[in-house]
Amino acid sequence: MARIVPVADTVNYLVFKCTAVARNGADFPTVWDAVLKGHALVVGPPIQTFDDEERPQFEIRLINGQRLVYNSESNEYFVSQAPRRRPF
């Protein structure tokens, strides 16, 4: 019998997987191609936005309404409930 995994656990695992690949030296385009592009949770391509300090970041929309955010300055991925700023 198949085990059903809650979407939150799946999103958290996706963040974990992206972070692990990035910590092994992969840049964002590599993580996009290897992990995110074509993933069942990902709705569309990355959109460049800016955080509160006007630093660029990428947001990837997920099927549950959350956003996977990549911060290039810290080389980290995290989940956000909604976009902070309008994309340009």
BELHUKA-V694011 format. One record per helix or strand of 2 or more residues. SS is the DSSP state (helix for helix, strand for strand). FROM is the first residue (numbers start at 0). LEN is the number of residues. If there is no record, write none. Layout:
SS | FROM | LEN
SS | FROM | LEN
This chain:
helix | 6 | 17
helix | 27 | 9
strand | 46 | 4
strand | 55 | 7
strand | 66 | 5
strand | 75 | 5
